Amino acid sequence: MGITVTLGDAYCFSKINKPGETKGCVLDGKLYPYGEIARTENCLRCSCSKREINCCSLFLTPIGYDKENCRVIFNKKNL
């Protein structure tokens, strides 16, 4: 038995496709083909089907740190 504690927070979401969309899934104005999407422009990993697109962030958002003395720096190129 074990306990895992994270110092960050990731997220996932689903979006149902508009009726009649037959070429793929639209996310943030960009059309993605059906299937697995390894990385979007906004650093998400997604799965696109005829019904919906499911996405999860590829990074953890830091939580529980000293916000007065520290700052979060995110570099998309190093992800």
SVG drawing of the C-alpha trace seen along z (x, -y; Angstrom):
<svg xmlns="http://www.w3.org/2000/svg" viewBox="-26 -38 40 40">
<polyline fill="none" stroke="black" stroke-width="0.4" points="0.0,0.0 1.3,-3.5 0.3,-7.1 1.2,-9.3 1.3,-13.1 1.8,-15.4 3.1,-19.0 1.2,-19.8 -2.1,-19.5 -2.9,-18.3 -6.3,-18.3 -8.4,-16.5 -11.5,-17.4 -13.9,-16.1 -15.6,-18.1 -18.5,-16.7 -18.1,-17.3 -20.6,-19.4 -23.1,-17.5 -22.0,-17.0 -18.3,-17.3 -16.8,-14.5 -13.2,-15.4 -12.0,-15.3 -12.2,-17.3 -11.9,-21.1 -10.0,-22.3 -9.0,-26.0 -9.9,-26.7 -7.7,-23.9 -8.9,-20.8 -7.2,-17.5 -7.7,-14.2 -9.4,-11.2 -7.1,-9.2 -4.4,-9.9 -2.8,-13.4 0.5,-13.3 0.8,-17.0 -1.4,-20.0 -0.2,-23.6 -1.4,-24.1 0.6,-21.1 -2.4,-18.6 -2.5,-14.9 -5.8,-14.1 -7.8,-11.3 -10.2,-12.3 -13.2,-10.2 -16.3,-10.8 -18.3,-11.6 -15.8,-13.6 -12.3,-14.7 -10.7,-13.8 -7.6,-15.8 -5.3,-15.8 -2.5,-18.3 1.1,-17.2 2.3,-19.1 1.6,-19.6 0.6,-23.1 2.6,-23.8 0.5,-24.2 1.4,-24.8 4.5,-26.9 5.5,-30.3 3.8,-32.6 5.5,-35.7 9.0,-34.5 8.7,-32.1 7.4,-32.3 6.3,-29.6 8.1,-29.6 6.7,-27.5 8.7,-26.7 6.7,-25.0 9.8,-24.1 11.3,-21.9 8.1,-19.9"/>
</svg>
